[in-house]
């Protein structure tokens, strides 16, 4: 069982979406691309935020504010515990690191999957929900 779809699967699903968008009337197609350009996230920016900054700033970039808040609070608690000499802070840092490690290695896929799901939602919204929702997989 894979945590994330393969790059080939992502590319196939992106191509299917491009085909569906191409079939939209010109007015809806222009609106789709206009809205998509405002919502799309750069996979390289996500990867850089994930790699260089502690505290889950990459979650904030994707609009996952609750996850960002939890990670930043855990990071602050861990630092305060370590400063006070409590080694439980190290366990918290280790746990957050374990949670973040797969996200670091799969950051490109995560951002592309976010963009695909956002684009599928946008397409469904513009096409009055006629997009096949079973294609949208987390």
LUMMARRO-909558 format. One line per field, with one value per atom (N, C-alpha, C, CB): residue number from 1; z, y, x negated. Coordinates in Angstrom, 2 decimals. Glycine has a CB too. Layout:
<rs>
k: (NUM,...)
zz: (Z,...)
yy: (Y,...)
xx: (X,...)
</rs>
This chain:
<rs>
k: (1,1,1,1,2,2,2,2,3,3,3,3,4,4,4,4,5,5,5,5,6,6,6,6,7,7,7,7,8,8,8,8,9,9,9,9,10,10,10,10,11,11,11,11,12,12,12,12,13,13,13,13,14,14,14,14,15,15,15,15,16,16,16,16,17,17,17,17,18,18,18,18,19,19,19,19,20,20,20,20,21,21,21,21,22,22,22,22,23,23,23,23,24,24,24,24,25,25,25,25,26,26,26,26,27,27,27,27,28,28,28,28,29,29,29,29,30,30,30,30,31,31,31,31,32,32,32,32,33,33,33,33,34,34,34,34,35,35,35,35,36,36,36,36,37,37,37,37,38,38,38,38,39,39,39,39,40,40,40,40,41,41,41,41,42,42,42,42,43,43,43,43,44,44,44,44,45,45,45,45,46,46,46,46,47,47,47,47,48,48,48,48,49,49,49,49,50,50,50,50,51,51,51,51,52,52,52,52,53,53,53,53,54,54,54,54,55,55,55,55,56,56,56,56,57,57,57,57,58,58,58,58,59,59,59,59,60,60,60,60,61,61,61,61,62,62,62,62,63,63,63,63,64,64,64,64,65,65,65,65,66,66,66,66,67,67,67,67,68,68,68,68,69,69,69,69,70,70,70,70,71,71,71,71,72,72,72,72,73,73,73,73,74,74,74,74,75,75,75,75,76,76,76,76,77,77,77,77,78,78,78,78,79,79,79,79,80,80,80,80,81,81,81,81,82,82,82,82,83,83,83,83,84,84,84,84,85,85,85,85,86,86,86,86,87,87,87,87,88,88,88,88,89,89,89,89,90,90,90,90,91,91,91,91,92,92,92,92,93,93,93,93,94,94,94,94,95,95,95,95,96,96,96,96,97,97,97,97,98,98,98,98,99,99,99,99,100,100,100,100,101,101,101,101,102,102,102,102,103,103,103,103,104,104,104,104,105,105,105,105,106,106,106,106,107,107,107,107,108,108,108,108,109,109,109,109,110,110,110,110,111,111,111,111,112,112,112,112,113,113,113,113,114,114,114,114,115,115,115,115,116,116,116,116,117,117,117,117,118,118,118,118,119,119,119,119,120,120,120,120,121,121,121,121,122,122,122,122,123,123,123,123,124,124,124,124,125,125,125,125,126,126,126,126,127,127,127,127,128,128,128,128,129,129,129,129,130,130,130,130,131,131,131,131,132,132,132,132,133,133,133,133,134,134,134,134,135,135,135,135,136,136,136,136,137,137,137,137,138,138,138,138)
zz: (0.00,0.00,0.00,1.22,-0.93,-1.05,-0.31,-2.54,0.28,0.96,-0.05,1.85,-1.16,-2.17,-3.53,-2.17,-4.47,-5.81,-6.49,-6.67,-7.46,-8.20,-9.09,-9.05,-9.53,-10.44,-11.73,-10.75,-12.21,-13.42,-13.23,-13.84,-12.06,-11.75,-11.66,-10.43,-11.01,-10.92,-12.31,-10.05,-13.13,-14.48,-15.30,-15.20,-15.15,-15.87,-15.42,-15.66,-14.12,-13.59,-13.98,-12.07,-14.00,-14.44,-15.92,-14.19,-16.71,-18.14,-18.37,-18.87,-17.59,-17.69,-17.36,-16.74,-16.34,-15.97,-17.09,-14.65,-17.66,-18.76,-19.92,-19.25,-20.21,-21.27,-20.96,-21.50,-19.71,-19.31,-19.36,-17.89,-18.92,-18.94,-20.39,-18.20,-21.27,-22.68,-23.29,-23.45,-22.80,-23.32,-22.81,-22.95,-21.79,-21.27,-22.31,-19.97,-22.24,-23.11,-22.81,-22.90,-23.81,-23.69,-22.47,-24.94,-22.19,-21.05,-19.71,-21.03,-19.55,-18.32,-18.25,-18.25,-19.39,-19.42,-18.98,-20.82,-19.47,-19.07,-17.58,-19.88,-17.09,-15.67,-14.82,-15.38,-15.30,-14.59,-14.44,-15.34,-15.55,-15.49,-14.69,-16.90,-14.74,-13.96,-12.46,-14.31,-12.04,-10.63,-10.22,-10.36,-11.10,-10.78,-10.55,-11.91,-11.37,-11.20,-9.85,-12.30,-9.29,-7.97,-6.84,-7.76,-7.07,-6.00,-6.03,-6.07,-7.17,-7.33,-6.48,-8.82,-5.97,-5.13,-5.85,-3.73,-5.72,-6.37,-5.58,-6.52,-6.20,-5.50,-4.98,-6.42,-5.70,-5.25,-4.01,-6.37,-3.94,-2.75,-1.55,-2.98,-1.76,-0.69,-0.20,-1.16,-1.15,-0.79,-0.02,-2.04,-0.47,0.22,1.62,-0.59,1.78,3.11,4.01,3.03,3.46,4.22,4.63,3.40,3.75,4.00,4.94,2.68,4.77,5.46,6.76,4.55,6.95,8.11,9.02,7.65,10.28,11.29,11.60,12.58,12.21,12.69,11.70,13.09,10.58,9.69,8.83,10.46,8.49,7.66,6.31,7.44,5.83,4.57,4.68,4.16,5.87,6.06,5.92,7.45,6.46,6.34,4.87,7.13,4.10,2.66,1.93,2.04,2.32,1.66,2.30,1.68,3.30,3.95,4.99,2.93,5.45,6.51,7.85,6.28,8.25,9.41,10.73,9.49,10.88,12.13,12.31,12.15,11.25,11.32,11.62,10.01,10.96,11.23,12.70,10.32,13.22,14.61,15.58,14.93,15.33,16.21,16.20,15.78,15.01,14.92,15.57,13.48,15.39,15.97,17.49,15.40,17.99,19.44,20.01,19.79,19.34,19.81,19.78,18.94,18.76,18.67,19.82,17.32,20.11,21.20,22.54,21.23,22.74,23.99,24.12,24.03,23.04,23.08,23.42,21.73,22.82,23.10,24.55,22.16,25.04,26.44,27.41,26.72,27.10,27.95,27.94,27.48,26.79,26.71,27.45,25.25,27.34,28.06,29.56,27.68,30.00,31.44,31.92,31.78,30.99,31.37,31.31,32.73,30.86,30.76,29.41,30.92,29.43,28.21,27.44,28.54,28.00,27.27,26.01,28.16,26.04,24.87,23.70,25.20,23.98,22.92,22.29,23.48,23.10,22.59,21.69,23.76,22.07,21.25,19.91,21.98,19.96,18.72,17.83,19.03,18.42,17.67,17.01,18.59,17.75,17.21,16.05,18.31,16.20,15.13,13.92,15.61,14.16,13.08,12.32,13.61,13.05,12.41,11.54,13.46,12.03,11.28,10.02,12.16,10.13,9.02,7.98,9.55,8.35,7.45,6.13,8.14,6.14,4.86,4.04,5.10,4.72,4.00,3.33,4.95,3.94,3.33,2.07,4.33,2.14,0.99,-0.14,1.43,0.19,-0.81,-1.04,-0.40,-0.76,-0.82,-2.22,-0.38,-3.26,-4.62,-4.92,-5.65,-4.52,-4.74,-3.93,-4.36,-2.70,-1.85,-2.47,-0.44,-2.95,-3.55,-4.86,-3.80,-5.67,-6.92,-6.65,-7.79,-5.65,-5.29,-4.76,-4.24,-3.96,-3.49,-4.69,-2.57,-5.65,-6.83,-7.66,-7.70,-7.79,-8.55,-7.86,-8.70,-6.56,-5.84,-5.85,-4.40,-5.72,-5.79,-7.18,-5.44,-8.20,-9.57,-9.85,-10.56,-9.33,-9.48,-8.79,-8.90,-7.60,-6.90,-7.72,-5.51,-8.26,-9.07,-10.32,-9.44,-10.97,-12.17,-11.81,-12.79,-10.72,-10.30,-10.01,-9.06,-9.38,-9.07,-10.35,-8.23,-11.33,-12.59,-13.46,-13.35,-13.34,-14.18,-13.42,-14.69,-12.38,-11.58,-11.05,-12.39,-10.56,-9.89,-10.79,-8.90,-12.10,-12.99,-13.12,-14.34,-12.51,-12.55,-11.74,-12.00,-12.16,-11.46,-10.15,-12.32,-9.03,-7.72,-7.27,-6.70,-7.87,-7.45,-7.90,-8.00,-8.85,-9.29,-8.25,-10.61,-7.38,-6.38,-5.21,-5.90,-5.16,-4.10,-3.29,-4.67,-1.97,-1.12,-1.34,0.39)
yy: (-1.19,0.00,1.24,0.00,2.14,3.35,4.49,3.71,5.34,6.52,7.52,7.17,7.63,8.62,7.92,9.80,8.45,7.85,8.02,8.48,7.18,7.28,8.52,6.00,8.94,10.08,9.79,10.44,8.55,8.19,8.32,6.76,7.89,8.01,9.48,7.28,10.29,11.72,12.35,12.44,12.03,12.60,12.17,12.18,10.91,10.42,11.16,8.90,11.34,12.04,13.51,11.90,14.14,15.53,15.65,16.08,14.69,14.70,14.50,13.60,13.63,13.45,14.76,12.33,15.44,16.72,17.75,17.25,17.83,18.76,18.49,18.66,17.21,16.85,17.31,15.37,17.12,17.55,19.07,17.04,19.78,21.24,21.73,21.84,21.07,21.44,21.34,20.57,20.41,20.22,21.26,18.84,22.03,23.07,24.16,23.67,24.84,26.01,27.03,26.65,27.82,28.74,29.65,29.60,30.16,31.07,30.36,31.61,29.15,28.39,27.98,27.15,27.64,27.25,28.40,26.77,29.60,30.78,31.04,32.01,30.92,31.12,30.08,31.08,28.84,27.77,28.13,26.42,28.48,28.78,30.05,28.93,31.01,32.23,31.92,33.29,31.13,30.77,29.81,30.13,28.88,27.91,28.60,26.88,29.61,30.33,31.02,31.35,31.41,32.05,31.03,32.85,29.80,28.80,27.81,28.06,27.67,26.63,26.96,26.49,25.91,26.06,25.44,25.39,26.09,25.63,24.48,26.80,23.32,22.18,22.46,20.99,23.26,23.57,24.46,24.26,25.39,26.24,25.39,27.37,24.49,23.59,22.76,22.68,22.21,21.39,22.20,20.77,23.42,24.27,24.62,25.55,24.96,25.26,24.04,25.75,22.89,21.65,21.33,20.49,21.60,21.23,22.21,21.15,23.49,24.50,25.04,25.62,24.92,25.56,24.54,26.59,24.65,23.80,24.35,23.72,23.55,24.03,23.92,25.43,23.24,22.97,24.13,22.51,25.04,26.19,25.74,27.09,24.57,24.06,23.76,22.79,23.40,23.19,24.51,22.55,25.56,26.89,27.28,27.94,26.98,27.30,26.65,26.86,25.42,24.72,25.02,23.23,25.89,26.24,25.25,26.38,24.41,23.44,24.07,22.07,25.02,25.86,25.10,27.01,24.15,23.39,22.55,22.49,21.87,21.07,21.96,20.29,23.12,24.07,24.48,25.30,24.84,25.30,24.19,25.75,22.98,21.87,21.68,20.56,21.69,21.48,22.60,21.34,23.83,24.95,24.94,26.30,24.59,24.50,23.37,24.28,22.23,21.11,21.48,19.87,22.19,22.62,23.57,23.30,24.51,25.45,24.72,26.56,23.81,23.03,22.23,22.09,21.59,20.79,21.65,20.08,22.82,23.71,24.18,24.93,24.55,24.99,23.86,25.49,22.65,21.50,21.24,20.25,21.33,21.11,22.19,21.07,23.43,24.53,24.32,25.89,23.80,23.58,22.29,23.52,21.55,20.34,19.07,20.50,19.14,17.97,17.28,18.37,16.05,15.33,14.85,14.16,15.05,14.72,15.58,14.91,16.77,17.64,16.97,18.94,16.17,15.43,14.40,14.74,13.75,12.77,13.46,12.05,14.65,15.40,15.76,16.68,16.25,16.59,15.36,17.18,14.23,12.99,12.60,11.86,12.71,12.34,13.26,12.40,14.55,15.50,15.21,16.97,14.89,14.55,13.31,14.35,12.29,11.08,11.38,10.03,12.27,12.66,13.43,13.52,14.27,15.12,14.42,16.31,13.37,12.72,12.26,11.53,11.54,11.16,12.38,10.24,13.43,14.63,15.32,15.59,15.20,15.75,14.99,15.72,13.67,12.85,12.88,11.44,13.10,13.10,14.49,12.13,15.53,16.89,17.26,17.88,16.83,17.14,16.49,16.65,15.24,14.55,15.20,13.06,15.57,16.18,17.47,16.45,18.31,19.58,19.34,20.48,18.41,18.12,17.52,17.16,16.66,16.08,17.16,14.98,18.09,19.22,20.00,20.15,20.32,21.08,20.32,21.43,19.01,18.20,18.20,16.76,17.96,17.93,19.29,17.47,20.36,21.70,21.96,22.77,21.52,21.70,20.87,21.34,19.65,18.82,19.47,17.41,20.02,20.74,21.93,21.20,22.68,23.85,23.44,24.62,22.38,21.88,21.47,20.67,20.75,20.31,21.50,19.41,22.50,23.72,24.40,24.69,24.49,25.17,24.31,25.53,23.02,22.11,21.55,20.96,22.21,21.87,20.44,22.06,20.04,18.76,17.55,18.63,17.73,16.57,15.80,17.02,16.32,15.60,14.32,16.48,13.29,12.01,12.15,10.86,12.17,12.38,11.19,12.69,10.03,8.87,8.98,7.59,9.88,10.08,10.82,10.84,11.55,12.36,11.46,13.54,11.12,10.28,11.08,8.99,10.85,11.57,10.93,11.53)
xx: (-0.84,0.00,-0.88,0.96,-0.65,-1.45,-0.76,-1.67,-1.59,-1.05,-0.52,-2.11,-1.23,-0.89,-0.87,-1.92,-0.08,-0.05,-1.41,1.07,-1.69,-2.94,-2.91,-3.19,-4.10,-4.17,-3.41,-5.63,-3.48,-2.75,-1.25,-3.10,-0.76,0.66,1.07,0.99,0.24,0.53,0.59,-0.52,-0.39,-0.42,0.79,-1.70,1.20,2.37,3.63,2.54,3.78,4.95,4.94,5.01,3.75,3.65,4.02,2.21,3.58,3.90,5.40,3.11,6.03,7.48,8.21,7.95,7.73,8.35,8.16,7.76,6.96,6.72,7.68,5.25,7.90,8.84,10.26,8.83,10.67,12.02,12.15,12.34,11.11,11.14,11.18,9.91,10.44,10.43,11.82,9.45,12.64,14.00,14.99,14.48,14.61,15.49,15.70,14.92,16.84,17.01,15.90,18.43,15.56,14.42,14.52,14.32,15.72,15.90,15.58,17.36,16.08,15.81,14.35,16.70,13.76,12.35,11.46,11.95,11.75,10.97,11.12,11.40,12.35,12.60,11.88,14.11,11.87,11.15,9.68,11.30,9.03,7.60,7.31,7.05,8.20,8.01,8.05,9.09,9.04,9.15,8.03,10.51,7.69,6.64,5.30,6.51,4.99,3.72,3.61,3.56,4.74,4.72,4.57,6.01,5.03,5.07,3.91,6.35,3.27,2.25,1.01,1.85,0.38,-0.81,-2.01,-0.60,-3.14,-4.37,-4.98,-5.39,-5.16,-5.76,-7.17,-5.81,-7.94,-9.30,-9.29,-10.09,-8.37,-8.25,-7.84,-7.22,-6.89,-6.47,-7.64,-5.33,-8.42,-9.57,-10.61,-10.20,-10.87,-11.86,-11.40,-12.11,-10.13,-9.61,-9.71,-8.15,-9.44,-9.50,-10.94,-8.91,-11.87,-13.26,-13.98,-14.01,-13.73,-14.52,-13.92,-14.77,-12.62,-12.00,-11.33,-10.98,-11.63,-10.98,-9.60,-11.83,-8.79,-7.49,-6.37,-7.61,-6.56,-5.45,-5.00,-4.32,-5.91,-5.53,-4.96,-6.74,-5.37,-4.84,-3.34,-5.60,-2.87,-1.43,-0.68,-1.14,-1.26,-0.65,-0.54,-1.49,-1.57,-1.59,-0.43,-2.92,-0.07,1.04,2.40,0.80,2.41,3.67,4.13,4.73,3.24,3.55,3.17,2.79,3.97,3.63,3.65,4.58,4.55,4.63,3.36,5.89,2.94,1.72,0.52,1.50,0.46,-0.62,-0.62,-0.49,0.55,0.64,0.21,2.09,0.65,0.27,-1.24,0.98,-1.83,-3.28,-4.07,-3.70,-3.66,-4.40,-4.28,-3.90,-3.10,-2.91,-3.75,-1.41,-3.77,-4.60,-6.09,-4.36,-6.50,-7.90,-8.25,-8.16,-7.39,-7.63,-7.66,-6.55,-6.73,-6.71,-8.00,-5.48,-8.42,-9.64,-10.86,-9.86,-10.96,-12.09,-12.06,-12.06,-10.88,-10.76,-11.12,-9.34,-10.68,-11.02,-12.53,-10.27,-13.14,-14.58,-15.36,-15.03,-14.90,-15.56,-15.46,-14.93,-14.32,-14.13,-14.82,-12.64,-15.43,-16.15,-15.33,-16.68,-14.11,-13.25,-13.49,-11.74,-13.93,-14.26,-13.03,-15.12,-11.82,-10.60,-10.49,-9.36,-11.11,-11.14,-11.81,-11.83,-12.82,-13.50,-12.57,-14.76,-11.75,-10.78,-9.75,-10.06,-9.33,-8.38,-9.02,-7.90,-10.27,-10.97,-11.13,-12.35,-11.43,-11.59,-10.26,-12.09,-9.17,-7.85,-7.46,-6.78,-7.68,-7.36,-8.25,-7.56,-9.51,-10.42,-9.97,-11.82,-9.51,-9.00,-7.78,-8.66,-6.93,-5.74,-6.13,-4.81,-7.15,-7.55,-8.42,-8.29,-9.11,-10.05,-9.41,-10.66,-8.29,-7.68,-7.25,-6.48,-6.82,-6.40,-7.58,-5.71,-8.75,-9.95,-10.30,-11.12,-10.28,-10.66,-9.64,-10.87,-8.38,-7.32,-6.73,-6.22,-7.49,-6.96,-6.46,-8.02,-7.17,-6.73,-5.37,-7.78,-5.22,-3.94,-2.82,-4.07,-3.12,-2.10,-1.58,-2.66,-2.48,-2.07,-1.31,-3.29,-1.79,-1.08,0.29,-1.90,0.40,1.68,2.63,1.49,2.10,2.90,3.45,2.06,2.57,2.99,4.02,1.78,3.82,4.78,6.14,4.26,6.16,7.43,8.12,7.21,7.34,7.91,8.49,6.85,7.78,8.25,9.50,7.15,9.55,10.75,11.95,10.51,11.73,12.81,13.28,12.35,12.34,12.67,13.43,11.40,12.98,13.68,15.10,12.92,15.25,16.58,17.48,16.49,16.91,17.67,18.14,16.81,17.25,17.60,18.50,16.35,18.38,19.16,20.35,18.28,20.76,21.94,21.89,23.19,20.72,20.58,20.61,21.63,20.41,20.51,19.19,20.96,18.12,16.84,16.97,15.66,16.31,16.36,15.61,15.77,16.34,15.72,14.90,16.79,15.15,14.36,12.92,14.97,12.61,11.24,10.45,11.20,11.09,10.40,10.02,11.30,8.76,8.25,7.25,7.61,7.27,6.30,4.98,6.69)
</rs>
